[in-house]
Amino acid sequence: MEALNYIRRSWESYKENWMSFVVAELLVLIIVGIIALIGIGIILSSAELSALILLSPREFISRIVSVLSLLEGVGKAFIFFVTSGLVWAFLKTGLYGMAAQALRGRTRVNTMFKVARRMGLTGLLTCILVFIIGFFLMTILVLGFGFIFPGGAVIGIILFLFMIILFSLIFPGIVVDRLDVIETIVMSIRIVKKNYFEMLSLLSFYGILALVISLIPVLGALIVIFVLTPMVWISLVMFYKGKK
């Protein structure tokens, strides 16, 4: 099966560059994690949330200053959470750049930063646009099917998951052909639409593999993050280059 061939070839490329991928992924997790932890710290230091929840309405009003302090903290924390997501999208472009380079031979951690510096903004803006499209698409499907018949919301979610696969190749388009935001979205939809079931089988194989491996306590999660995830990037870049 073609999906197994992608996985096999991705494994070969990963084996030659495993240390670079592990270090790069670890750096991304640390950078994004620190930003997110700052947001969590702001919430915890703003007010005693659990104490406020247990207050009666009269006591709650009397402590309105604490409530406002909490809301202010939540607002600041939200900014850090969003920032962590944006930084992740920015650096993910660089990780795909490493995947593209790994298919040609050896790759290095500094490739992530070089590619992110040149194309990270495009990757970031593409992620934002795809998120907006996905949000409205899911809302329409869930509300639409939910309105038509009972349990339709579940069908809407399932359809959304099948449709979001069309955007699987947005990052390969950026790092391989240096496409802009609109071009890479259009190219991803065009390629996946022509090879939909092949892409579905590839992602399903990785999904099932990740599910099985994640059943192993602690070690399973580490394997998924540091081994399987880079292999997915390599496979998607390979898929894009072979089908464009």
N, CA, C and O of each residue as an XYZ file, in Angstrom:
976
protein
N       0.847     -1.203      0.000
C       0.000      0.000      0.000
C       0.879      1.248      0.000
O       1.930      1.280      0.640
N       0.431      2.286     -0.734
C       1.230      3.503     -0.892
C       1.516      4.188      0.441
O       2.603      4.729      0.645
N       0.537      4.164      1.348
C       0.727      4.805      2.650
C       1.892      4.180      3.406
O       2.678      4.891      4.033
N       2.008      2.872      3.351
C       3.107      2.182      4.020
C       4.450      2.555      3.402
O       5.466      2.613      4.093
N       4.446      2.803      2.115
C       5.676      3.225      1.441
C       6.120      4.594      1.936
O       7.309      4.819      2.160
N       5.167      5.511      2.109
C       5.492      6.838      2.657
C       6.066      6.709      4.062
O       7.050      7.366      4.401
N       5.445      5.858      4.877
C       5.904      5.678      6.246
C       7.304      5.074      6.270
O       8.152      5.505      7.052
N       7.550      4.088      5.426
C       8.874      3.450      5.364
C       9.950      4.449      4.953
O      11.011      4.511      5.574
N       9.683      5.221      3.922
C      10.672      6.195      3.447
C      10.876      7.317      4.458
O      11.984      7.834      4.603
N       9.812      7.692      5.151
C       9.930      8.721      6.187
C      10.794      8.226      7.336
O      11.590      8.977      7.899
N      10.629      6.961      7.675
C      11.432      6.375      8.747
C      12.921      6.372      8.366
O      13.778      6.652      9.203
N      13.214      6.061      7.125
C      14.598      6.065      6.665
C      15.207      7.468      6.783
O      16.346      7.622      7.225
N      14.443      8.481      6.385
C      14.941      9.862      6.484
C      15.065     10.284      7.938
O      16.012     10.974      8.314
N      14.107      9.870      8.752
C      14.141     10.240     10.169
C      15.354      9.623     10.870
O      16.019     10.291     11.662
N      15.643      8.353     10.581
C      16.774      7.673     11.230
C      18.089      8.413     10.999
O      18.953      8.453     11.875
N      18.228      8.996      9.813
C      19.462      9.710      9.483
C      19.557     11.060     10.191
O      20.632     11.655     10.272
N      18.420     11.537     10.701
C      18.393     12.900     11.270
C      17.667     12.950     12.616
O      17.183     14.008     13.018
N      17.590     11.814     13.311
C      16.746     11.760     14.511
C      17.177     12.746     15.583
O      16.331     13.359     16.235
N      18.476     12.907     15.775
C      18.950     13.809     16.817
C      18.538     15.257     16.543
O      18.131     15.976     17.455
N      18.647     15.678     15.284
C      18.269     17.053     14.916
C      16.778     17.288     15.154
O      16.386     18.340     15.659
N      15.950     16.310     14.792
C      14.509     16.458     14.992
C      14.149     16.474     16.474
O      13.293     17.255     16.890
N      14.780     15.635     17.266
C      14.495     15.595     18.699
C      14.857     16.924     19.357
O      14.073     17.474     20.131
N      16.044     17.434     19.047
C      16.483     18.708     19.628
C      15.577     19.855     19.178
O      15.192     20.700     19.987
N      15.239     19.883     17.884
C      14.387     20.957     17.353
C      13.003     20.927     17.998
O      12.477     21.962     18.407
N      12.422     19.733     18.085
C      11.096     19.612     18.698
C      11.148     19.984     20.174
O      10.218     20.604     20.689
N      12.214     19.617     20.852
C      12.380     19.954     22.263
C      12.481     21.463     22.455
O      11.901     22.018     23.388
N      13.217     22.119     21.573
C      13.343     23.584     21.638
C      11.988     24.262     21.445
O      11.649     25.206     22.159
N      11.226     23.776     20.481
C       9.896     24.353     20.231
C       8.998     24.169     21.449
O       8.303     25.100     21.855
N       9.010     22.976     22.030
C       8.189     22.712     23.211
C       8.588     23.601     24.376
O       7.731     24.086     25.115
N       9.886     23.815     24.541
C      10.360     24.665     25.641
C       9.938     26.110     25.425
O       9.417     26.755     26.335
N      10.165     26.615     24.217
C       9.823     28.017     23.923
C       8.325     28.256     24.070
O       7.909     29.190     24.756
N       7.517     27.420     23.433
C       6.067     27.566     23.494
C       5.569     27.306     24.912
O       4.667     27.990     25.394
N       6.164     26.309     25.582
C       5.747     25.973     26.947
C       6.003     27.095     27.923
O       5.170     27.358     28.791
N       7.139     27.766     27.804
C       7.463     28.877     28.708
C       6.438     30.002     28.565
O       5.969     30.559     29.557
N       6.100     30.326     27.323
C       5.115     31.384     27.082
C       3.759     31.005     27.677
O       3.102     31.832     28.310
N       3.339     29.742     27.472
C       2.060     29.290     28.012
C       2.081     29.265     29.536
O       1.087     29.613     30.173
N       3.203     28.858     30.124
C       3.315     28.806     31.586
C       3.240     30.201     32.209
O       2.718     30.368     33.311
N       3.761     31.192     31.500
C       3.641     32.573     31.985
C       2.164     32.949     32.093
O       1.741     33.575     33.065
N       1.377     32.553     31.068
C      -0.066     32.820     31.108
C      -0.740     32.135     32.280
O      -1.576     32.731     32.958
N      -0.375     30.877     32.520
C      -0.960     30.148     33.656
C      -0.563     30.812     34.974
O      -1.381     30.943     35.885
N       0.696     31.226     35.062
C       1.166     31.894     36.274
C       0.421     33.189     36.548
O       0.147     33.520     37.702
N       0.089     33.928     35.485
C      -0.656     35.183     35.659
C      -2.030     34.907     36.243
O      -2.485     35.625     37.134
N      -2.696     33.869     35.743
C      -4.028     33.525     36.259
C      -3.944     33.135     37.728
O      -4.756     33.587     38.537
N      -2.976     32.306     38.078
C      -2.853     31.827     39.448
C      -2.491     32.943     40.419
O      -2.874     32.899     41.589
N      -1.753     33.944     39.938
C      -1.325     35.029     40.812
C      -2.323     36.183     40.859
O      -2.206     37.064     41.711
N      -3.307     36.188     39.950
C      -4.253     37.304     39.890
C      -5.226     37.284     41.057
O      -5.517     38.322     41.651
N      -5.728     36.098     41.383
C      -6.701     35.961     42.464
C      -6.882     34.494     42.780
O      -6.483     33.626     42.003
N      -7.483     34.220     43.921
C      -7.770     32.850     44.293
C      -9.075     32.442     43.644
O     -10.155     32.675     44.187
N      -8.964     31.830     42.477
C     -10.145     31.502     41.684
C     -11.088     30.565     42.432
O     -12.298     30.789     42.450
N     -10.546     29.521     43.046
C     -11.401     28.553     43.734
C     -12.174     29.207     44.881
O     -13.330     28.864     45.127
N     -11.533     30.154     45.585
C     -12.203     30.838     46.692
C     -13.351     31.702     46.180
O     -14.401     31.783     46.818
N     -13.155     32.349     45.023
C     -14.199     33.198     44.463
C     -15.412     32.380     44.023
O     -16.549     32.836     44.147
N     -15.174     31.182     43.515
C     -16.268     30.343     43.035
C     -17.186     29.938     44.182
O     -18.395     29.803     43.992
N     -16.617     29.742     45.373
C     -17.382     29.276     46.527
C     -18.115     30.392     47.256
O     -18.869     30.117     48.190
N     -17.916     31.636     46.856
C     -18.561     32.761     47.541
C     -20.047     32.839     47.220
O     -20.483     32.449     46.137
N     -20.819     33.352     48.181
C     -22.233     33.630     47.940
C     -22.326     34.882     47.085
O     -21.353     35.630     46.992
N     -23.492     35.137     46.445
C     -23.631     36.336     45.596
C     -23.264     37.626     46.330
O     -22.618     38.500     45.753
N     -23.674     37.755     47.610
C     -23.379     38.981     48.360
C     -21.886     39.109     48.615
O     -21.318     40.192     48.473
N     -21.247     38.001     48.992
C     -19.804     38.036     49.225
C     -19.047     38.280     47.924
O     -18.010     38.943     47.899
N     -19.597     37.723     46.843
C     -18.974     37.893     45.531
C     -18.932     39.369     45.156
O     -17.915     39.865     44.672
N     -20.052     40.072     45.385
C     -20.132     41.502     45.061
C     -19.175     42.299     45.934
O     -18.543     43.253     45.479
N     -19.079     41.890     47.209
C     -18.217     42.626     48.130
C     -16.743     42.489     47.761
O     -15.908     43.304     48.153
N     -16.448     41.458     47.010
C     -15.058     41.240     46.601
C     -14.889     41.492     45.104
O     -14.114     40.808     44.435
N     -15.613     42.472     44.591
C     -15.602     42.780     43.170
C     -14.214     43.167     42.672
O     -13.870     42.940     41.512
N     -13.424     43.754     43.568
C     -12.061     44.134     43.190
C     -11.250     42.893     42.827
O     -10.485     42.891     41.862
N     -11.435     41.827     43.631
C     -10.726     40.579     43.344
C     -11.194     39.976     42.026
O     -10.411     39.406     41.266
N     -12.518     40.122     41.776
C     -13.080     39.597     40.534
C     -12.486     40.334     39.333
O     -12.098     39.713     38.343
N     -12.421     41.660     39.430
C     -11.856     42.457     38.335
C     -10.387     42.128     38.136
O      -9.893     42.093     37.009
N      -9.687     41.885     39.255
C      -8.279     41.512     39.168
C      -8.122     40.187     38.446
O      -7.205     39.999     37.646
N      -9.047     39.261     38.748
C      -9.003     37.965     38.082
C      -9.259     38.101     36.589
O      -8.560     37.500     35.773
N     -10.276     38.906     36.234
C     -10.609     39.102     34.827
C      -9.445     39.748     34.071
O      -9.158     39.398     32.927
N      -8.793     40.685     34.729
C      -7.629     41.315     34.109
C      -6.523     40.287     33.887
O      -5.863     40.280     32.848
N      -6.332     39.413     34.888
C      -5.317     38.374     34.771
C      -5.638     37.387     33.662
O      -4.756     36.958     32.917
N      -6.921     37.031     33.564
C      -7.340     36.109     32.507
C      -7.090     36.724     31.131
O      -6.655     36.045     30.201
N      -7.373     38.022     31.022
C      -7.142     38.715     29.753
C      -5.670     38.705     29.366
O      -5.322     38.457     28.211
N      -4.806     38.976     30.344
C      -3.369     38.958     30.063
C      -2.903     37.547     29.721
O      -2.095     37.342     28.815
N      -3.435     36.574     30.472
C      -3.052     35.185     30.222
C      -3.477     34.748     28.830
O      -2.747     34.026     28.152
N      -4.662     35.184     28.401
C      -5.158     34.834     27.079
C      -4.202     35.325     26.000
O      -3.974     34.639     25.004
N      -3.648     36.507     26.203
C      -2.681     37.060     25.246
C      -1.462     36.148     25.145
O      -0.958     35.899     24.049
N      -0.984     35.647     26.297
C       0.172     34.747     26.288
C      -0.170     33.411     25.639
O       0.653     32.836     24.927
N      -1.389     32.915     25.883
C      -1.796     31.647     25.268
C      -1.852     31.775     23.744
O      -1.390     30.897     23.016
N      -2.425     32.884     23.279
C      -2.493     33.122     21.829
C      -1.088     33.283     21.254
O      -0.782     32.775     20.175
N      -0.243     33.996     21.991
C       1.135     34.188     21.537
C       1.871     32.869     21.413
O       2.631     32.662     20.467
N       1.647     31.966     22.375
C       2.305     30.650     22.311
C       1.861     29.891     21.068
O       2.667     29.210     20.433
N       0.580     30.005     20.718
C       0.082     29.353     19.505
C       0.682     29.958     18.246
O       1.007     29.238     17.302
N       0.830     31.270     18.229
C       1.411     31.938     17.071
C       2.884     31.590     16.901
O       3.359     31.382     15.785
N       3.601     31.529     18.017
C       5.016     31.156     17.971
C       5.159     29.715     17.468
O       6.062     29.400     16.694
N       4.245     28.847     17.926
C       4.263     27.454     17.469
C       4.077     27.377     15.955
O       4.798     26.642     15.280
N       3.116     28.128     15.418
C       2.870     28.124     13.976
C       4.070     28.675     13.216
O       4.411     28.186     12.139
N       4.709     29.695     13.784
C       5.878     30.313     13.162
C       7.035     29.304     13.073
O       7.663     29.158     12.024
N       7.303     28.616     14.181
C       8.411     27.668     14.220
C       8.081     26.371     13.479
O       8.983     25.685     13.000
N       6.804     26.037     13.385
C       6.418     24.822     12.680
C       6.815     24.896     11.209
O       7.132     23.877     10.594
N       6.797     26.088     10.655
C       7.258     26.266      9.281
C       8.709     25.820      9.159
O       9.092     25.171      8.186
N       9.514     26.177     10.162
C      10.908     25.766     10.169
C      11.073     24.266     10.313
O      11.977     23.679      9.717
N      10.198     23.633     11.107
C      10.253     22.180     11.274
C       9.951     21.471      9.954
O      10.567     20.453      9.638
N       9.007     22.006      9.190
C       8.725     21.447      7.867
C       9.891     21.673      6.923
O      10.153     20.861      6.035
N      10.591     22.788      7.121
C      11.795     23.027      6.333
C      12.850     21.965      6.608
O      13.542     21.520      5.692
N      12.976     21.556      7.870
C      13.884     20.471      8.227
C      13.449     19.164      7.557
O      14.281     18.395      7.077
N      12.138     18.926      7.534
C      11.618     17.705      6.910
C      11.962     17.669      5.423
O      12.350     16.628      4.893
N      11.817     18.811      4.756
C      12.146     18.885      3.328
C      13.636     18.646      3.100
O      14.026     17.968      2.149
N      14.457     19.203      3.974
C      15.900     19.025      3.845
C      16.311     17.582      4.147
O      17.241     17.057      3.535
N      15.616     16.945      5.090
C      15.928     15.564      5.467
C      15.722     14.605      4.297
O      16.404     13.585      4.196
N      14.786     14.935      3.422
C      14.547     14.089      2.249
C      15.699     14.160      1.260
O      15.852     13.281      0.412
N      16.510     15.206      1.370
C      17.662     15.360      0.480
C      18.961     14.854      1.127
O      20.001     14.784      0.473
N      18.886     14.506      2.406
C      20.088     14.033      3.105
C      20.057     14.418      4.562
O      19.133     14.049      5.287
N      21.071     15.166      5.004
C      21.187     15.559      6.408
C      20.542     16.917      6.644
O      20.571     17.796      5.782
N      19.958     17.069      7.828
C      19.401     18.363      8.210
C      19.931     18.748      9.580
O      20.392     17.894     10.336
N      19.867     20.010      9.893
C      20.380     20.516     11.168
C      19.323     21.363     11.872
O      18.364     21.827     11.255
N      19.518     21.550     13.163
C      18.553     22.321     13.964
C      18.486     23.759     13.484
O      17.406     24.349     13.467
N      19.618     24.338     13.094
C      19.597     25.740     12.671
C      18.771     25.944     11.404
O      18.385     27.071     11.097
N      18.493     24.855     10.655
C      17.620     24.955      9.490
C      16.234     25.421      9.912
O      15.587     26.190      9.201
N      15.781     24.952     11.074
C      14.464     25.357     11.574
C      14.395     26.878     11.725
O      13.420     27.504     11.308
N      15.418     27.460     12.314
C      15.407     28.900     12.541
C      15.604     29.682     11.239
O      15.011     30.746     11.059
N      16.431     29.159     10.334
C      16.642     29.839      9.052
C      15.359     29.869      8.228
O      14.976     30.909      7.692
N      14.692     28.702      8.134
C      13.449     28.626      7.356
C      12.353     29.451      8.025
O      11.586     30.136      7.348
N      12.280     29.386      9.351
C      11.267     30.161     10.068
C      11.472     31.656      9.865
O      10.509     32.412      9.741
N      12.732     32.075      9.833
C      13.011     33.495      9.632
C      12.582     33.954      8.245
O      12.100     35.076      8.086
N      12.754     33.091      7.231
C      12.415     33.468      5.852
C      10.930     33.267      5.529
O      10.331     34.070      4.814
N      10.344     32.192      6.060
C       8.981     31.825      5.648
C       7.998     31.693      6.813
O       6.825     31.380      6.608
N       8.475     31.931      8.021
C       7.629     31.753      9.191
C       6.388     32.638      9.197
O       5.316     32.207      9.621
N       6.535     33.872      8.727
C       5.391     34.779      8.704
C       4.308     34.250      7.774
O       3.119     34.336      8.080
N       4.727     33.701      6.635
C       3.754     33.113      5.707
C       3.038     31.938      6.367
O       1.819     31.807      6.259
N       3.803     31.080      7.053
C       3.199     29.953      7.754
C       2.238     30.405      8.833
O       1.169     29.820      9.009
N       2.622     31.452      9.559
C       1.777     31.990     10.617
C       0.463     32.532     10.063
O      -0.609     32.210     10.575
N       0.543     33.353      9.021
C      -0.662     33.930      8.420
C      -1.539     32.852      7.787
O      -2.766     32.951      7.812
N      -0.908     31.824      7.221
C      -1.672     30.718      6.635
C      -2.442     29.975      7.717
O      -3.610     29.634      7.530
N      -1.790     29.725      8.849
C      -2.460     29.049      9.972
C      -3.653     29.857     10.472
O      -4.711     29.298     10.760
N      -3.480     31.164     10.572
C      -4.567     32.024     11.043
C      -5.752     31.958     10.084
O      -6.900     31.837     10.512
N      -5.467     32.039      8.788
C      -6.546     32.004      7.797
C      -7.239     30.644      7.795
O      -8.466     30.576      7.722
N      -6.466     29.564      7.876
C      -7.057     28.222      7.906
C      -7.882     28.029      9.169
O      -8.925     27.377      9.139
N      -7.418     28.594     10.275
C      -8.185     28.514     11.530
C      -9.527     29.212     11.387
O     -10.555     28.694     11.823
N      -9.514     30.389     10.775
C     -10.763     31.141     10.575
C     -11.711     30.366      9.661
O     -12.903     30.243      9.942
N     -11.158     29.842      8.558
C     -11.974     29.042      7.632
C     -12.541     27.823      8.350
O     -13.723     27.507      8.218
N     -11.690     27.145      9.105
C     -12.120     25.956      9.826
C     -13.188     26.254     10.859
O     -14.132     25.483     11.030
N     -13.036     27.377     11.547
C     -14.020     27.756     12.578
C     -15.401     27.966     11.967
O     -16.399     27.445     12.464
N     -15.441     28.736     10.885
C     -16.733     28.999     10.241
C     -17.290     27.731      9.594
O     -18.501     27.510      9.610
N     -16.430     26.911      9.036
C     -16.865     25.666      8.415
C     -17.484     24.737      9.457
O     -18.550     24.165      9.230
N     -16.814     24.586     10.599
C     -17.336     23.719     11.644
C     -18.649     24.266     12.204
O     -19.585     23.510     12.461
N     -18.707     25.580     12.388
C     -19.931     26.199     12.910
C     -21.111     25.942     11.983
O     -22.198     25.584     12.436
N     -20.894     26.125     10.685
C     -21.962     25.916      9.703
C     -22.416     24.463      9.685
O     -23.614     24.181      9.670
N     -21.452     23.536      9.687
C     -21.782     22.115      9.618
C     -22.479     21.634     10.889
O     -23.489     20.934     10.824
N     -21.940     22.008     12.031
C     -22.501     21.548     13.303
C     -23.891     22.130     13.535
O     -24.831     21.411     13.873
N     -24.005     23.453     13.349
C     -25.313     24.081     13.547
C     -26.308     23.645     12.475
O     -27.486     23.426     12.759
N     -25.819     23.521     11.234
C     -26.708     23.142     10.137
C     -27.289     21.750     10.317
O     -28.505     21.569     10.257
N     -26.423     20.764     10.540
C     -26.908     19.392     10.723
C     -27.629     19.235     12.056
O     -28.563     18.441     12.171
N     -27.194     19.994     13.067
C     -27.868     19.923     14.356
C     -29.284     20.464     14.280
O     -30.165     20.015     15.013
N     -29.504     21.428     13.398
C     -30.824     22.009     13.232
C     -31.743     21.081     12.432
O     -32.950     21.030     12.669
N     -31.147     20.343     11.475
C     -31.953     19.490     10.593
C     -32.538     18.298     11.339
O     -33.723     17.998     11.197
N     -31.708     17.611     12.142
C     -32.231     16.450     12.868
C     -31.403     16.207     14.131
O     -30.247     16.623     14.209
N     -32.005     15.524     15.132
C     -31.311     15.238     16.398
C     -30.037     14.436     16.162
O     -30.020     13.502     15.361
N     -28.988     14.803     16.855
C     -27.711     14.113     16.693
C     -26.954     14.549     15.461
O     -25.876     14.029     15.174
N     -27.506     15.494     14.735
C     -26.852     15.951     13.506
C     -25.541     16.663     13.763
O     -24.676     16.717     12.888
N     -25.386     17.220     14.979
C     -24.143     17.918     15.306
C     -22.952     16.977     15.225
O     -21.869     17.377     14.797
N     -23.149     15.719     15.636
C     -22.068     14.730     15.574
C     -21.663     14.476     14.121
O     -20.478     14.384     13.800
N     -22.666     14.366     13.252
C     -22.394     14.175     11.823
C     -21.645     15.383     11.268
O     -20.736     15.243     10.450
N     -22.039     16.567     11.725
C     -21.370     17.783     11.277
C     -19.901     17.796     11.663
O     -19.052     18.209     10.873
N     -19.596     17.340     12.887
C     -18.205     17.280     13.343
C     -17.405     16.281     12.513
O     -16.267     16.553     12.132
N     -18.009     15.117     12.231
C     -17.330     14.091     11.427
C     -17.041     14.617     10.025
O     -15.943     14.424      9.503
N     -18.020     15.282      9.412
C     -17.810     15.865      8.087
C     -16.719     16.930      8.112
O     -15.920     17.040      7.182
N     -16.698     17.704      9.179
C     -15.665     18.739      9.324
C     -14.280     18.106      9.342
O     -13.368     18.593      8.674
N     -14.113     17.015     10.108
C     -12.823     16.340     10.197
C     -12.379     15.806      8.838
O     -11.192     15.842      8.513
N     -13.333     15.308      8.043
C     -12.993     14.815      6.708
C     -12.622     15.968      5.768
O     -11.772     15.811      4.892
N     -13.259     17.115      5.954
C     -12.998     18.254      5.069
C     -11.702     18.983      5.429
O     -11.025     19.524      4.554
N     -11.359     18.994      6.725
C     -10.164     19.733      7.136
C      -8.894     19.079      6.608
O      -7.833     19.702      6.586
N      -9.003     17.822      6.183
C      -7.860     17.121      5.591
C      -7.370     17.842      4.333
O      -6.202     17.725      3.961
N      -8.259     18.580      3.686
C      -7.894     19.309      2.470
C      -6.761     20.307      2.706
O      -6.079     20.708      1.763
N      -6.560     20.706      3.963
C      -5.534     21.706      4.275
C      -4.240     21.064      4.784
O      -3.387     21.754      5.343
N      -4.089     19.769      4.597
C      -2.935     19.043      5.156
C      -1.594     19.465      4.574
O      -0.561     19.267      5.213
N      -1.587     20.040      3.380
C      -0.328     20.321      2.685
C       0.016     21.807      2.622
O       0.764     22.232      1.742
N      -0.519     22.594      3.543
C      -0.248     24.038      3.489
C       1.221     24.350      3.794
O       1.813     25.224      3.162
N       1.807     23.638      4.758
C       3.209     23.907      5.092
C       4.191     23.395      4.032
O       5.143     24.100      3.701
N       3.986     22.190      3.493
C       4.885     21.762      2.402
C       4.897     22.726      1.223
O       5.947     22.952      0.622
N       3.750     23.294      0.888
C       3.700     24.245     -0.210
C       4.548     25.478      0.045
O       5.120     26.054     -0.881
N       4.623     25.880      1.314
C       5.408     27.063      1.681
C       6.899     26.770      1.606
O       7.658     27.542      1.021
N       7.326     25.644      2.203
C       8.766     25.376      2.309
C       9.359     24.798      1.024
O      10.552     24.966      0.772
N       8.553     24.123      0.213
C       9.072     23.519     -1.024
C       9.052     24.513     -2.176
O      10.051     24.662     -2.880
N       7.924     25.196     -2.380
C       7.773     26.094     -3.525
C       7.661     27.573     -3.146
O       7.457     28.428     -4.007
N       7.794     27.860     -1.859
C       7.717     29.247     -1.365
C       6.428     29.946     -1.814
O       6.449     31.107     -2.223
N       5.322     29.229     -1.731
C       4.027     29.804     -2.098
C       3.569     30.782     -1.032
O       3.951     30.669      0.132
N       2.748     31.742     -1.435
C       2.205     32.673     -0.452
C       0.976     32.045      0.210
O       0.642     30.890     -0.054
N       0.315     32.809      1.062
C      -0.786     32.283      1.883
C      -1.891     31.668      1.028
O      -2.264     30.512      1.225
N      -2.404     32.433      0.092
C      -3.524     31.958     -0.733
C      -3.080     30.837     -1.652
O      -3.795     29.850     -1.827
N      -1.900     30.986     -2.239
C      -1.408     29.969     -3.179
C      -1.250     28.615     -2.519
O      -1.625     27.595     -3.098
N      -0.691     28.590     -1.302
C      -0.453     27.299     -0.646
C      -1.754     26.642     -0.195
O      -1.852     25.415     -0.187
N      -2.756     27.441      0.182
C      -4.054     26.879      0.551
C      -4.728     26.282     -0.675
O      -5.256     25.171     -0.623
N      -4.708     27.025     -1.777
C      -5.312     26.544     -3.023
C      -4.605     25.287     -3.513
O      -5.255     24.329     -3.932
N      -3.268     25.288     -3.461
C      -2.494     24.130     -3.911
C      -2.779     22.909     -3.040
O      -2.918     21.798     -3.551
N      -2.867     23.112     -1.735
C      -3.152     22.007     -0.818
C      -4.514     21.383     -1.128
O      -4.645     20.162     -1.206
N      -5.514     22.228     -1.302
C      -6.860     21.732     -1.614
C      -6.865     20.982     -2.939
O      -7.504     19.937     -3.063
N      -6.152     21.516     -3.932
C      -6.132     20.899     -5.261
C      -5.478     19.518     -5.222
O      -6.007     18.557     -5.780
N      -4.328     19.428     -4.561
C      -3.603     18.149     -4.511
C      -4.366     17.109     -3.698
O      -4.531     15.970     -4.135
N      -4.828     17.504     -2.517
C      -5.530     16.548     -1.650
C      -6.842     16.099     -2.285
O      -7.226     14.935     -2.166
N      -7.526     17.017     -2.957
C      -8.802     16.666     -3.595
C      -8.600     15.590     -4.664
O      -9.436     14.701     -4.826
N      -7.488     15.678     -5.390
C      -7.199     14.678     -6.427
C      -6.734     13.341     -5.841
O      -6.887     12.290     -6.464
N      -6.172     13.400     -4.646
C      -5.608     12.193     -4.025
C      -6.172     11.997     -2.623
O      -5.462     11.610     -1.696
N      -7.479     12.276     -2.492
C      -8.082     12.345     -1.164
C      -7.953     11.044     -0.379
O      -7.513     11.059      0.771
N      -8.327      9.924     -0.983
C      -8.337      8.661     -0.244
C      -6.919      8.189      0.083
O      -6.704      7.502      1.082
N      -5.969      8.554     -0.752
C      -4.578      8.229     -0.452
C      -4.084      9.024      0.757
O      -3.398      8.493      1.630
N      -4.451     10.315      0.787
C      -4.097     11.143      1.939
C      -4.818     10.668      3.196
O      -4.233     10.631      4.279
N      -6.083     10.307      3.048
C      -6.867      9.818      4.189
C      -6.247      8.543      4.758
O      -6.159      8.385      5.976
N      -5.824      7.644      3.892
C      -5.213      6.394      4.363
C      -3.888      6.660      5.064
O      -3.575      6.019      6.066
N      -3.099      7.616      4.534
C      -1.815      7.955      5.148
C      -2.010      8.515      6.549
O      -1.366      8.072      7.499
N      -2.905      9.494      6.672
C      -3.162     10.103      7.976
C      -3.817      9.115      8.937
O      -3.568      9.163     10.141
N      -4.646      8.228      8.412
C      -5.292      7.208      9.258
C      -4.257      6.239      9.822
O      -4.319      5.864     10.993
N      -3.301      5.835      8.975
C      -2.236      4.945      9.437
C      -1.457      5.593     10.581
O      -1.206      4.969     11.612
N      -1.083      6.848     10.380
C      -0.345      7.552     11.429
C      -1.207      7.731     12.679
O      -0.713      7.604     13.799
N      -2.494      8.025     12.488
C      -3.388      8.207     13.621
C      -3.527      6.940     14.446
O      -3.458      6.986     15.674
N      -3.722      5.814     13.781
C      -3.859      4.525     14.472
C      -2.542      4.168     15.169
O      -2.537      3.687     16.302
N      -1.430      4.411     14.473
C      -0.113      4.125     15.043
C       0.124      4.965     16.301
O       0.624      4.467     17.310
N      -0.242      6.241     16.223
C      -0.070      7.126     17.377
C      -0.953      6.690     18.542
O      -0.534      6.738     19.699
N      -2.173      6.266     18.233
C      -3.103      5.819     19.269
C      -2.568      4.590     19.988
O      -2.625      4.512     21.216
N      -2.051      3.637     19.234
C      -1.526      2.404     19.825
C      -0.284      2.697     20.664
O      -0.161      2.214     21.790
N       0.635      3.491     20.110
C       1.883      3.792     20.822
C       1.611      4.598     22.089
O       2.278      4.398     23.104
N       0.639      5.506     22.038
C       0.338      6.351     23.194
C      -0.224      5.567     24.370
O      -0.310      6.096     25.478
N      -0.607      4.319     24.147
C      -1.087      3.473     25.241
C       0.044      3.093     26.188
O      -0.198      2.704     27.330
N       1.278      3.206     25.709
C       2.443      2.947     26.566
C       2.636      4.156     27.480
O       2.844      5.261     26.978
N       2.576      3.992     28.780
C       2.702      5.131     29.704
C       4.006      5.896     29.503
O       5.079      5.298     29.412
N       3.907      7.191     29.435
C       5.032      8.135     29.344
C       5.858      7.918     28.070
O       5.938      8.809     27.225
N       6.463      6.754     27.932
C       7.314      6.474     26.770
C       6.538      6.616     25.470
O       7.068      7.110     24.475
N       5.278      6.181     25.479
C       4.454      6.271     24.279
C       4.286      7.708     23.822
O       4.401      8.003     22.632
N       4.010      8.611     24.770
C       3.841     10.025     24.437
C       5.129     10.605     23.869
O       5.094     11.391     22.922
N       6.266     10.219     24.445
C       7.562     10.712     23.961
C       7.841     10.232     22.545
O       8.365     10.982     21.722
N       7.491      8.979     22.260
C       7.695      8.442     20.915
C       6.820      9.177     19.902
O       7.268      9.490     18.800
N       5.574      9.450     20.279
C       4.665     10.157     19.378
C       5.187     11.561     19.082
O       5.166     12.008     17.935
N       5.652     12.246     20.114
C       6.105     13.635     19.956
C       7.417     13.725     19.183
O       7.550     14.528     18.259
N       8.381     12.897     19.568
C       9.738     13.058     19.040
C      10.081     12.142     17.870
O      11.107     12.344     17.220
N       9.259     11.150     17.588
C       9.534     10.246     16.472
C       8.424     10.300     15.429
O       8.671     10.596     14.260
N       7.214     10.014     15.861
C       6.116      9.896     14.903
C       5.758     11.239     14.262
O       5.498     11.304     13.060
N       5.745     12.306     15.060
C       5.373     13.622     14.525
C       6.335     14.093     13.430
O       5.869     14.531     12.378
N       7.668     14.022     13.632
C       8.578     14.384     12.534
C       8.388     13.506     11.301
O       8.545     13.974     10.173
N       8.052     12.241     11.511
C       7.808     11.355     10.364
C       6.588     11.808      9.568
O       6.558     11.681      8.344
N       5.583     12.336     10.262
C       4.404     12.872      9.572
C       4.810     14.057      8.706
O       4.382     14.159      7.556
N       5.636     14.961      9.251
C       6.093     16.109      8.464
C       6.820     15.644      7.202
O       6.570     16.152      6.110
N       7.715     14.681      7.363
C       8.474     14.178      6.212
C       7.534     13.551      5.189
O       7.686     13.773      3.987
N       6.566     12.772      5.658
C       5.615     12.118      4.747
C       4.792     13.135      3.972
O       4.560     12.963      2.775
N       4.355     14.181      4.635
C       3.529     15.190      3.968
C       4.337     15.974      2.933
O       3.830     16.299      1.859
N       5.581     16.272      3.258
C       6.438     16.949      2.273
C       6.666     16.031      1.076
O       6.619     16.474     -0.072
N       6.912     14.754      1.349
C       7.104     13.769      0.293
C       5.853     13.648     -0.570
O       5.939     13.579     -1.796
N       4.694     13.623      0.077
C       3.419     13.525     -0.627
C       3.237     14.732     -1.552
O       2.850     14.589     -2.711
N       3.521     15.912     -1.021
C       3.364     17.147     -1.811
C       4.282     17.130     -3.037
O       3.846     17.425     -4.150
N       5.544     16.786     -2.827
C       6.501     16.796     -3.935
C       6.157     15.758     -4.999
O       6.415     15.960     -6.185
N       5.572     14.647     -4.559
C       5.229     13.595     -5.512
C       3.927     13.817     -6.259
O       3.720     13.242     -7.328
N       3.042     14.647     -5.708
C       1.706     14.807     -6.310
C       1.451     16.171     -6.922
O       0.439     16.356     -7.598
N       2.340     17.132     -6.704
C       2.055     18.483     -7.193
C       2.116     18.546     -8.735
O       1.902     19.609     -9.318
